[in-house]
Amino acid sequence: MLQKAIFVTKVVQKIQDKRMKKISLLILISIQFIFAAQAQYNCQLIGKRTYTGMNLSGSWGWNDLVNNKEYALVGTTRGLSIVDITTPTTPVEVKFIPGSQGLWRECQTWKNHAYITQDNNINANSEGVLIYDLTTLPGGKVDTFKSGGGNDTILKTHSLYIDDSGFLYLNGGRTVINGVNNNGVAIYDLKPDPKHPRFVGFTPSLGGTSTNYVHDCYSRNNIMYQAHIYNNRFTIWDVKDKARPRVIQDIATEYNTIHNMWLSNDNKTLFVFMKNLGFLQKRMMFQIRIISENYQSSEYYQTIRKYYIIFTS
């Protein structure tokens, strides 16, 4: 019987930084995962922690710069597991934050706060998004966040993303906005008060249909990339004005189930992943041509063309 576990691996990365080169710790999480071919990916297994009675989903990390500690934030079907990996050979769970039972849970951080989603409970007792101040570990209070003061009610969320400017993007799930179910993206500003995010805007998938359902998103420099997993599309938005997002381009591919995306450090390449049965993924790479740094909404991008498929599985 395969066990559910987090694997702590050491990955050597050459980082072009004037001050230093880093060795990063990655947390690899698997529901049914066999750790193989480590040398092929320049990885070395140095520790793991197993879980019983629950499956695992999304993960994140947090560095305690005051106490020089590193933590893995591990989503499970029953809540969030916070694991001290300062000594990576012996990961230790220091806190477990229970939540609604469900298949998928994610967590990301802004400053010293963790934002925890769940994608199952849409009832009145749903916790919406849980917020936890990590500086209070292992104690502290967990806050429930269900509305940002914009006639919005968060019931469940499939995934989330927090950009470098402190904006929280809640993807998919169900957020009721102005009395209408929405499973696009709801946008919140974390900067005024990290414990009380302020609703600032949304991109619609009105009625909770699958037409524009957003499975995941990525945002940088006021440009948001949305993955629509139930069809063959992804969409690029101008979100400089968060209250009035504008579509730059809606792009169809020959593949269904667009799962997630990520942008290269130089902003020139968009990596697009497609999910297949058995959790195997295909990956495409798109070339982005920037016309001007002083862009005017949709004039920022020329037509994005598929560059080539760099991996298929």
Residue frames relative to the residue before (quaternion, step in Angstrom):
aa qw qx qy qz dx dy dz
M 1.0000 0.0000 0.0000 0.0000 0.00 0.00 0.00
L 0.3751 -0.7355 0.5198 0.2194 3.56 -0.79 1.01
Q 0.3177 -0.7556 0.5458 0.1739 3.56 -0.97 0.84
K 0.4313 -0.6501 0.5552 0.2881 3.52 -1.28 0.47
A 0.1189 0.8230 -0.5377 0.1395 3.58 -0.66 1.02
I 0.3049 -0.6550 0.6312 0.2821 3.48 -1.37 0.20
F 0.2065 -0.7623 0.6038 0.1080 3.53 -1.08 0.79
V 0.2101 -0.7583 0.6053 0.1202 3.56 -0.82 0.99
T 0.0005 -0.8157 0.5765 -0.0471 3.55 -0.61 1.14
K 0.3365 -0.7096 0.5774 0.2232 3.52 -1.24 0.51
V 0.0575 -0.7948 0.6039 -0.0162 3.54 -0.75 1.12
V 0.2850 -0.7588 0.5617 0.1660 3.56 -0.73 1.04
Q 0.0143 -0.7989 0.5998 -0.0419 3.57 -0.69 1.15
K 0.2734 -0.7202 0.6124 0.1775 3.53 -0.97 0.87
I 0.0709 -0.8167 0.5725 -0.0134 3.55 -0.39 1.25
Q 0.3663 -0.7415 0.5234 0.2049 3.53 -0.75 1.09
D 0.2687 0.7349 -0.5572 0.2780 3.53 0.20 1.32
K 0.5076 -0.6778 0.4377 0.3022 3.58 -0.86 0.91
R 0.7094 0.4872 -0.2672 0.4335 3.55 1.12 -0.57
M 0.8223 -0.1271 0.1420 0.5361 3.60 0.83 -0.84
K 0.3569 -0.6455 0.6116 0.2860 3.47 -1.44 0.05
K 0.2917 -0.7895 0.5244 0.1292 3.53 -0.96 0.89
I 0.1875 -0.6875 0.6775 0.1822 3.48 -1.38 0.40
S 0.1799 -0.8311 0.5237 0.0512 3.55 -0.48 1.25
L 0.3087 -0.7011 0.6071 0.2113 3.53 -1.20 0.60
L 0.1330 -0.7798 0.6089 0.0577 3.53 -0.85 1.01
I 0.2483 -0.7300 0.6141 0.1681 3.52 -1.13 0.69
L 0.1068 -0.7902 0.6027 0.0297 3.55 -0.60 1.15
I 0.1075 -0.8184 0.5642 0.0175 3.56 -0.69 1.11
S 0.0092 0.8169 -0.5755 0.0370 3.56 -0.95 0.84
I 0.3948 -0.6774 0.5601 0.2676 3.55 -1.14 0.64
Q 0.7559 -0.0519 0.0318 0.6518 3.55 0.97 -0.85
F 0.1697 0.8313 -0.4813 0.2201 3.50 0.31 1.34
I 0.1260 -0.7631 0.6302 0.0683 3.55 -0.86 0.95
F 0.2945 -0.7786 0.5317 0.1561 3.54 -0.50 1.18
A 0.1616 0.8043 -0.5432 0.1787 3.58 -0.24 1.29
A 0.8271 0.2480 -0.1809 0.4708 3.50 -1.38 0.25
Q 0.1000 0.8468 -0.5160 0.0818 3.57 0.94 0.88
A 0.6655 0.5205 -0.3186 0.4298 3.56 0.85 -0.93
Q 0.5828 0.6064 -0.3607 0.4032 3.55 1.12 -0.69
Y 0.7701 0.3127 -0.1593 0.5328 3.59 1.09 -0.75
N 0.4918 -0.6860 0.4157 0.3386 3.57 1.24 0.41
C 0.4832 0.6489 -0.4321 0.3985 3.57 1.06 0.85
Q 0.1177 -0.7686 0.6253 0.0671 3.51 -1.18 0.64
L 0.3499 -0.7383 0.5387 0.2056 3.58 -0.68 1.10
I 0.0149 -0.8307 0.5558 -0.0286 3.58 -0.65 1.11
G 0.8182 -0.0510 0.0142 0.5726 3.61 1.19 -0.04
K 0.0044 -0.7903 0.6124 0.0188 3.55 -1.24 0.38
R 0.1473 -0.7446 0.6398 0.1201 3.51 -1.36 0.35
T 0.2456 -0.7923 0.5453 0.1203 3.57 -0.75 1.03
Y 0.2265 -0.7530 0.6065 0.1181 3.55 -1.27 0.57
T 0.1458 -0.7723 0.6114 0.0919 3.57 -1.09 0.69
G 0.8125 0.2792 -0.2093 0.4671 3.53 -1.14 0.71
M 0.7665 0.2300 -0.1700 0.5751 3.58 1.22 0.26
N 0.3557 -0.6949 0.5807 0.2312 3.53 -1.29 0.49
L 0.3812 -0.7225 0.5345 0.2169 3.55 -1.28 0.35
S 0.1346 -0.7869 0.5975 0.0759 3.57 -1.21 0.53
G 0.8557 -0.0648 0.0468 0.5112 3.60 -0.72 -1.04
S 0.1130 -0.7897 0.6002 0.0588 3.57 -1.21 0.55
W 0.0805 -0.7629 0.6400 0.0428 3.53 -1.32 0.39
G 0.2868 -0.7555 0.5549 0.1977 3.59 -1.25 -0.05
W 0.0862 -0.7828 0.6146 0.0450 3.56 -1.26 0.45
N 0.2280 -0.7619 0.5957 0.1122 3.54 -1.01 0.93
D 0.2490 -0.7321 0.6192 0.1361 3.55 -0.87 1.03
L 0.2098 -0.8332 0.5027 0.0955 3.57 -0.07 1.31
V 0.5994 0.5652 -0.3599 0.4378 3.59 1.20 -0.41
N 0.7998 0.2658 -0.1139 0.5260 3.55 0.88 -1.01
N 0.4086 -0.7436 0.4473 0.2829 3.59 1.33 0.16
K 0.4655 0.6433 -0.4701 0.3854 3.55 0.78 1.09
E 0.2331 -0.7506 0.6034 0.1346 3.54 -1.24 0.57
Y 0.1001 -0.8087 0.5795 0.0140 3.54 -0.99 0.90
A 0.2631 -0.6979 0.6391 0.1877 3.52 -1.28 0.60
L 0.1983 -0.7573 0.6149 0.0953 3.55 -0.98 0.95
V 0.0645 -0.8614 0.5005 -0.0581 3.53 -0.12 1.40
G 0.2930 -0.7589 0.5585 0.1622 3.56 -0.67 1.11
T 0.0329 -0.7832 0.6209 0.0054 3.57 -0.96 0.89
T 0.6584 -0.5113 0.3683 0.4116 3.56 -1.28 0.16
R 0.7420 0.3967 -0.2230 0.4923 3.60 1.21 -0.30
G 0.7829 -0.2038 0.1459 0.5694 3.59 1.23 -0.19
L 0.5935 -0.5569 0.4380 0.3820 3.55 -1.30 -0.34
S 0.2012 -0.7619 0.6085 0.0939 3.54 -0.91 1.03
I 0.1463 -0.7795 0.6055 0.0664 3.58 -0.78 1.07
V 0.0804 -0.8359 0.5412 -0.0423 3.54 -0.48 1.29
D 0.3453 -0.7155 0.5753 0.1946 3.56 -0.89 1.01
I 0.0181 -0.8099 0.5857 -0.0260 3.59 -0.58 1.18
T 0.2289 0.7913 -0.5321 0.1959 3.58 1.16 0.56
T 0.7095 0.2102 -0.1598 0.6534 3.53 1.18 -0.68
P 0.2519 -0.8495 0.4373 0.1538 3.58 0.17 1.26
T 0.5904 0.5766 -0.3817 0.4163 3.61 1.12 -0.38
T 0.7854 0.1921 -0.1042 0.5791 3.59 1.20 -0.49
P 0.0918 -0.8128 0.5741 0.0354 3.63 0.28 1.19
V 0.0981 -0.8031 0.5876 0.0096 3.58 -0.94 0.95
E 0.3509 -0.7136 0.5635 0.2240 3.58 -0.82 0.97
V 0.1559 -0.8154 0.5547 0.0557 3.57 -0.72 1.12
K 0.8006 0.0163 -0.0168 0.5988 3.60 1.20 -0.32
F 0.1024 -0.7557 0.6427 0.0730 3.54 -1.18 0.68
I 0.1633 -0.7806 0.6003 0.0595 3.57 -0.77 1.13
P 0.2788 -0.7931 0.5131 0.1731 3.62 -0.30 1.18
G 0.0132 -0.7866 0.6173 -0.0009 3.54 -1.24 0.57
S 0.7397 -0.3739 0.2901 0.4784 3.55 -1.29 -0.09
Q 0.5045 -0.6297 0.4956 0.3215 3.57 -1.04 0.82
G 0.2921 0.7627 -0.5361 0.2132 3.59 -0.82 0.94
L 0.6479 -0.5651 0.3629 0.3594 3.52 -1.26 0.50
W 0.8361 0.1654 -0.0346 0.5218 3.60 0.90 -0.90
R 0.0594 0.7686 -0.6329 0.0726 3.52 -1.02 0.95
E 0.0672 -0.7977 0.5988 0.0257 3.58 -0.97 0.86
C 0.0993 -0.7742 0.6224 0.0575 3.53 -1.32 0.35
Q 0.0585 0.7489 -0.6601 0.0030 3.54 -1.16 0.72
T 0.3618 -0.7482 0.5243 0.1854 3.55 -1.27 0.31
W 0.0715 -0.7275 0.6778 0.0788 3.49 -1.35 0.50
K 0.7902 -0.0269 -0.0660 0.6086 3.54 -0.59 1.22
N 0.7695 -0.3260 0.2405 0.4937 3.62 -0.61 -1.09
H 0.5728 0.5925 -0.3749 0.4246 3.57 1.23 0.38
A 0.2714 -0.7419 0.5943 0.1506 3.54 -1.10 0.84
Y 0.1645 -0.7652 0.6187 0.0687 3.56 -1.04 0.91
I 0.1007 -0.8364 0.5373 -0.0402 3.54 -0.49 1.31
T 0.1532 -0.8052 0.5700 0.0569 3.58 -0.72 1.09
Q 0.1037 -0.7501 0.6418 0.1210 3.54 -1.38 0.13
D 0.2358 -0.8011 0.5432 0.0866 3.57 -1.05 0.82
N 0.5816 0.5894 -0.3811 0.4113 3.56 0.82 0.93
N 0.7900 0.3539 -0.1742 0.4694 3.58 0.58 -1.17
I 0.0235 -0.8014 0.5975 -0.0167 3.59 -0.65 1.15
N 0.4479 0.6996 -0.4429 0.3373 3.55 1.26 0.30
A 0.7202 -0.4490 0.3079 0.4299 3.56 -1.31 0.15
N 0.6917 0.4693 -0.2815 0.4712 3.59 1.16 -0.55
S 0.3407 0.7457 -0.5039 0.2718 3.59 1.22 0.29
E 0.4152 -0.7205 0.4975 0.2468 3.58 -1.02 0.79
G 0.4086 -0.7048 0.4902 0.3099 3.61 1.23 -0.12
V 0.6988 -0.3292 0.3023 0.5585 3.57 -0.40 -1.28
L 0.2714 -0.7484 0.5815 0.1676 3.57 -0.92 0.90
I 0.1408 -0.7833 0.6032 0.0532 3.58 -1.03 0.85
Y 0.0027 -0.8132 0.5796 -0.0531 3.55 -0.82 1.04
D 0.3537 -0.7201 0.5633 0.1977 3.56 -0.93 0.98
L 0.3231 -0.8039 0.4718 0.1639 3.57 -0.28 1.29
T 0.5770 0.5891 -0.3933 0.4068 3.59 1.15 -0.35
T 0.6445 0.5199 -0.3262 0.4561 3.60 1.24 -0.23
L 0.3404 0.7561 -0.4989 0.2518 3.62 1.24 0.08
P 0.6116 -0.2288 -0.7563 -0.0389 1.53 -1.97 1.58
G 0.5646 0.5990 -0.3882 0.4144 3.60 1.25 0.13
G 0.4234 0.7473 -0.4654 0.2137 3.53 -0.96 -0.90
K 0.4692 -0.6767 0.5103 0.2482 3.50 -1.33 0.46
V 0.2946 -0.7189 0.6031 0.1806 3.54 -1.14 0.76
D 0.2215 -0.7971 0.5525 0.1015 3.58 -0.71 1.10
T 0.3215 -0.7233 0.5813 0.1885 3.55 -1.17 0.69
F 0.0839 -0.7994 0.5949 0.0049 3.54 -0.82 1.06
K 0.0309 0.8346 -0.5465 0.0618 3.59 -0.57 1.15
S 0.8034 0.1040 -0.0680 0.5823 3.61 1.20 -0.20
G 0.2744 -0.7798 0.5467 0.1329 3.53 -1.05 0.87
G 0.6443 -0.5735 0.3163 0.3949 3.56 1.15 0.58
G 0.6430 0.5242 -0.3317 0.4492 3.59 1.19 0.38
N 0.5872 -0.5672 0.3499 0.4595 3.59 1.10 0.71
D 0.4854 0.6304 -0.4330 0.4237 3.53 1.04 0.93
T 0.0635 -0.7742 0.6288 0.0358 3.57 -1.12 0.72
I 0.2340 -0.7840 0.5645 0.1095 3.57 -0.60 1.19
L 0.1320 -0.7974 0.5859 0.0594 3.58 -0.66 1.11
K 0.7708 -0.1721 0.1212 0.6013 3.58 0.83 -0.96
T 0.1570 -0.7791 0.6040 0.0593 3.56 -1.25 0.54
H 0.3890 -0.7251 0.5072 0.2561 3.58 -0.86 0.87
S 0.8045 -0.0730 0.0905 0.5825 3.58 0.81 -0.96
L 0.1876 -0.7766 0.5893 0.1202 3.56 -1.28 0.21
Y 0.0676 -0.7607 0.6410 0.0765 3.52 -1.34 0.33
I 0.1300 -0.7649 0.6266 0.0738 3.58 -1.06 0.80
D 0.2728 -0.7891 0.5266 0.1601 3.58 -0.60 1.09
D 0.7082 -0.4840 0.3174 0.4043 3.56 -1.31 0.19
S 0.6603 0.5098 -0.3064 0.4585 3.59 1.23 -0.34
G 0.5724 -0.6302 0.3680 0.3738 3.58 1.27 0.07
F 0.5010 0.6044 -0.4670 0.4070 3.58 1.05 0.72
L 0.2814 -0.7576 0.5772 0.1170 3.51 -0.98 1.03
Y 0.1222 -0.7809 0.6112 0.0401 3.56 -0.90 1.02
L 0.1355 -0.7837 0.6043 0.0487 3.59 -0.67 1.14
N 0.1661 -0.8384 0.5187 0.0229 3.56 -0.56 1.24
G 0.8533 0.1432 -0.1038 0.4906 3.53 -1.12 0.77
G 0.5797 0.6051 -0.4130 0.3568 3.55 -1.09 -0.68
R 0.4645 -0.6427 0.4926 0.3585 3.56 -0.89 -0.99
T 0.0658 0.7456 -0.6587 0.0766 3.52 -0.73 1.17
V 0.2797 -0.7595 0.5656 0.1582 3.56 -0.70 1.07
I 0.0097 -0.8026 0.5938 -0.0562 3.57 -0.61 1.21
N 0.8289 -0.0489 -0.0312 0.5563 3.55 -0.66 1.18
G 0.7254 -0.4708 0.2316 0.4454 3.56 1.02 0.87
V 0.6721 0.4676 -0.2864 0.4976 3.59 1.28 0.01
N 0.4816 -0.6557 0.4974 0.3012 3.58 -0.98 0.86
N 0.0107 -0.7967 0.6035 -0.0305 3.56 -0.96 0.90
N 0.0197 -0.7969 0.6036 0.0170 3.58 -0.92 0.89
G 0.3427 0.6885 -0.5387 0.3440 3.52 1.05 0.91
V 0.6591 -0.4382 0.3654 0.4900 3.59 -0.63 -1.17
A 0.1569 -0.7495 0.6367 0.0909 3.56 -0.96 0.94
I 0.2131 -0.8104 0.5418 0.0653 3.59 -0.82 1.05
Y 0.0468 -0.8022 0.5946 -0.0267 3.56 -0.91 1.01
D 0.3470 -0.7160 0.5728 0.1970 3.54 -1.16 0.73
L 0.2364 -0.8062 0.5324 0.1031 3.58 -0.67 1.15
K 0.5455 0.6915 -0.3806 0.2817 3.59 1.13 -0.51
P 0.6589 0.5094 -0.3659 0.4152 3.66 0.78 -0.76
D 0.7804 -0.1141 0.1198 0.6030 3.57 0.96 -0.89
P 0.3535 -0.7806 0.4703 0.2110 3.64 -0.23 1.21
K 0.6775 0.4812 -0.3012 0.4676 3.60 1.14 -0.53
H 0.7617 0.2446 -0.1522 0.5804 3.59 1.24 -0.27
P 0.1430 -0.8199 0.5496 0.0722 3.62 0.30 1.21
R 0.3055 -0.7575 0.5559 0.1542 3.54 -1.08 0.80
F 0.4196 -0.7076 0.5157 0.2394 3.57 -0.78 1.09
V 0.0622 -0.8310 0.5528 0.0019 3.59 -0.79 1.03
G 0.8057 -0.1843 0.1311 0.5474 3.62 1.12 -0.37
F 0.1361 -0.7842 0.5981 0.0935 3.55 -1.32 0.00
T 0.2795 -0.6779 0.6365 0.2392 3.51 -1.38 0.21
P 0.3870 -0.8096 0.3974 0.1921 3.58 -0.54 1.12
S 0.0606 0.6678 -0.7396 -0.0581 3.42 -1.47 0.43
L 0.1126 -0.8868 0.4450 0.0532 3.49 0.67 1.23
G 0.7761 0.3248 -0.2680 0.4695 3.50 -1.15 0.72
G 0.4669 -0.7015 0.4314 0.3221 3.58 1.26 -0.04
T 0.3797 0.7247 -0.4957 0.2915 3.60 1.14 0.51
S 0.5747 -0.6099 0.4277 0.3389 3.56 -1.31 0.17
T 0.4112 0.7520 -0.4578 0.2363 3.61 1.23 -0.17
N 0.8143 0.0843 -0.0270 0.5736 3.57 0.82 -0.97
Y 0.1929 0.7934 -0.5458 0.1878 3.56 1.17 0.61
V 0.2217 -0.7797 0.5758 0.1067 3.58 -0.88 0.99
H 0.2716 -0.7870 0.5390 0.1281 3.55 -0.52 1.21
D 0.7781 -0.0956 0.1021 0.6124 3.56 1.08 -0.76
C 0.0772 -0.7912 0.6023 0.0726 3.56 -1.23 0.36
Y 0.1509 -0.7413 0.6445 0.1112 3.52 -1.37 0.30
S 0.0335 -0.8181 0.5740 -0.0145 3.59 -0.89 0.88
R 0.1376 0.7608 -0.6263 0.0997 3.53 -1.06 0.87
N 0.8527 0.0726 -0.0702 0.5125 3.56 -1.05 0.82
N 0.6739 -0.5382 0.2754 0.4247 3.56 1.00 0.94
I 0.5960 0.4819 -0.3953 0.5063 3.57 1.19 0.58
M 0.1234 -0.8068 0.5769 0.0338 3.57 -0.77 1.08
Y 0.1959 -0.7669 0.6067 0.0741 3.54 -1.04 0.94
Q 0.1143 -0.8228 0.5564 0.0185 3.58 -0.64 1.15
A 0.2425 -0.7555 0.5948 0.1289 3.57 -1.01 0.91
H 0.1545 -0.7846 0.5978 0.0560 3.58 -0.75 1.12
I 0.2384 -0.8516 0.4497 0.1250 3.55 0.11 1.32
Y 0.6899 0.5053 -0.2940 0.4269 3.61 1.07 -0.55
N 0.7609 0.1775 -0.1919 0.5939 3.57 1.22 0.24
N 0.6706 -0.5546 0.3455 0.3512 3.58 -1.25 -0.04
R 0.5656 0.6485 -0.3390 0.3803 3.59 1.19 0.45
F 0.0122 -0.7151 0.6874 0.1264 3.45 -1.47 0.20
T 0.2668 -0.7884 0.5468 0.0911 3.53 -1.16 0.73
I 0.2216 -0.7594 0.6010 0.1139 3.55 -1.07 0.81
W 0.1089 -0.8146 0.5697 -0.0032 3.55 -0.80 1.11
D 0.3368 -0.6549 0.6347 0.2341 3.49 -1.32 0.57
V 0.0017 0.8197 -0.5713 0.0408 3.59 -0.50 1.20
K 0.1987 0.7825 -0.5591 0.1889 3.57 1.04 0.72
D 0.7157 0.2443 -0.1701 0.6318 3.55 1.11 -0.74
K 0.2872 -0.8131 0.4794 0.1629 3.58 -0.05 1.30
A 0.6406 0.5277 -0.3325 0.4479 3.60 1.13 -0.53
R 0.7860 0.1984 -0.0989 0.5772 3.60 1.20 -0.43
P 0.0513 -0.8171 0.5742 0.0066 3.63 0.42 1.15
R 0.1422 -0.7926 0.5906 0.0528 3.56 -1.07 0.81
V 0.4543 -0.6856 0.5020 0.2675 3.55 -0.96 0.92
I 0.2700 -0.7339 0.6032 0.1570 3.54 -0.93 0.97
Q 0.7796 -0.1992 0.1618 0.5713 3.55 0.83 -0.98
D 0.2087 -0.7297 0.6395 0.1226 3.53 -1.17 0.78
I 0.1086 -0.8474 0.5194 -0.0181 3.56 -0.49 1.24
A 0.2092 -0.7662 0.5994 0.0999 3.55 -0.84 1.06
T 0.1490 -0.7640 0.6216 0.0875 3.56 -1.12 0.73
E 0.5858 -0.5703 0.4255 0.3880 3.59 -1.26 0.06
Y 0.6572 0.4869 -0.3034 0.4889 3.57 1.31 -0.01
N 0.3613 -0.6946 0.5751 0.2371 3.54 -1.12 0.70
T 0.7961 0.3585 -0.2342 0.4277 3.54 -1.39 -0.10
I 0.0642 0.7814 -0.6105 0.1119 3.58 0.59 1.16
H 0.2279 -0.8558 0.4599 0.0637 3.55 -0.33 1.32
N 0.7726 -0.2214 0.1863 0.5651 3.61 0.76 -0.97
M 0.2113 -0.7742 0.5886 0.0973 3.55 -1.33 0.32
W 0.0321 -0.7698 0.6363 0.0385 3.54 -1.31 0.35
L 0.3465 -0.7533 0.5321 0.1712 3.55 -1.07 0.81
S 0.4980 -0.6488 0.4846 0.3102 3.58 -1.04 0.75
N 0.6709 -0.5350 0.3374 0.3870 3.57 -1.20 0.50
D 0.7134 0.4380 -0.2629 0.4796 3.59 1.09 -0.63
N 0.4840 -0.7095 0.3952 0.3258 3.60 1.33 0.21
K 0.5837 0.6292 -0.3560 0.3697 3.60 1.20 0.18
T 0.7740 0.2817 -0.1450 0.5482 3.58 1.20 -0.40
L 0.1564 -0.7715 0.6131 0.0661 3.54 -0.88 1.03
F 0.2132 -0.7717 0.5901 0.1044 3.56 -0.73 1.11
V 0.0927 -0.8089 0.5805 -0.0122 3.57 -0.69 1.16
F 0.1476 -0.8099 0.5665 0.0383 3.57 -0.75 1.09
M 0.1774 -0.7628 0.6149 0.0925 3.54 -1.10 0.81
K 0.3110 -0.7579 0.5481 0.1688 3.57 -0.94 0.89
N 0.1280 -0.7820 0.6079 0.0504 3.53 -0.94 0.97
L 0.6851 -0.4368 0.3568 0.4609 3.56 -1.27 0.08
G 0.7738 0.2993 -0.2425 0.5029 3.54 -1.02 0.78
F 0.5035 -0.6899 0.3906 0.3433 3.58 1.31 0.32
L 0.4033 0.6589 -0.5215 0.3623 3.58 1.15 0.53
Q 0.1823 -0.8091 0.5521 0.0849 3.57 -1.00 0.74
K 0.2485 -0.6978 0.6442 0.1905 3.49 -1.30 0.55
R 0.1836 -0.7976 0.5698 0.0747 3.53 -1.04 0.74
M 0.1007 -0.7765 0.6197 0.0528 3.55 -0.97 0.89
M 0.2354 -0.7523 0.5970 0.1488 3.51 -1.25 0.40
F 0.1252 -0.7972 0.5890 0.0431 3.56 -0.79 1.03
Q 0.3363 -0.7263 0.5651 0.2002 3.53 -1.04 0.79
I 0.1800 -0.7825 0.5913 0.0755 3.55 -0.88 1.01
R 0.1750 -0.7852 0.5880 0.0845 3.56 -0.79 1.01
I 0.2041 -0.7850 0.5772 0.0948 3.54 -0.64 1.12
I 0.3225 -0.7585 0.5378 0.1774 3.57 -0.73 1.06
S 0.8049 -0.1093 0.1338 0.5677 3.55 0.78 -1.01
E 0.4788 -0.6460 0.5022 0.3182 3.56 -1.07 0.65
N 0.6872 0.4008 -0.2686 0.5432 3.59 1.16 -0.53
Y 0.0470 0.8710 -0.4853 0.0600 3.51 0.61 1.22
Q 0.2571 -0.7108 0.6303 0.1771 3.49 -1.36 0.38
S 0.7986 -0.3132 0.1579 0.4891 3.55 -0.16 1.34
S 0.8661 -0.0282 0.0227 0.4986 3.60 -0.76 -1.05
E 0.5504 0.6061 -0.4135 0.3983 3.61 1.17 -0.17
Y 0.4931 0.6857 -0.4172 0.3356 3.56 1.28 -0.28
Y 0.7941 0.2279 -0.1048 0.5536 3.57 0.98 -0.85
Q 0.3393 -0.6488 0.6324 0.2530 3.48 -1.19 0.66
T 0.7205 -0.3754 0.3100 0.4938 3.55 -1.26 -0.12
I 0.3115 -0.7308 0.5785 0.1850 3.54 -0.93 0.93
R 0.1054 -0.8047 0.5826 0.0428 3.56 -0.75 0.97
K 0.5330 -0.6030 0.4724 0.3594 3.55 -1.15 0.57
Y 0.3201 -0.7699 0.5238 0.1745 3.55 -0.75 1.01
Y 0.6707 -0.4280 0.2433 0.5548 3.59 0.78 -1.01
I 0.5020 -0.6084 0.5137 0.3375 3.52 -1.26 0.37
I 0.1739 -0.8245 0.5314 0.0875 3.56 -0.63 1.07
F 0.8057 0.0681 -0.0672 0.5845 3.60 1.20 -0.12
T 0.0240 0.7740 -0.6327 -0.0044 3.56 -0.98 0.78
S 0.0287 -0.7941 0.6070 -0.0134 3.51 -1.09 0.75
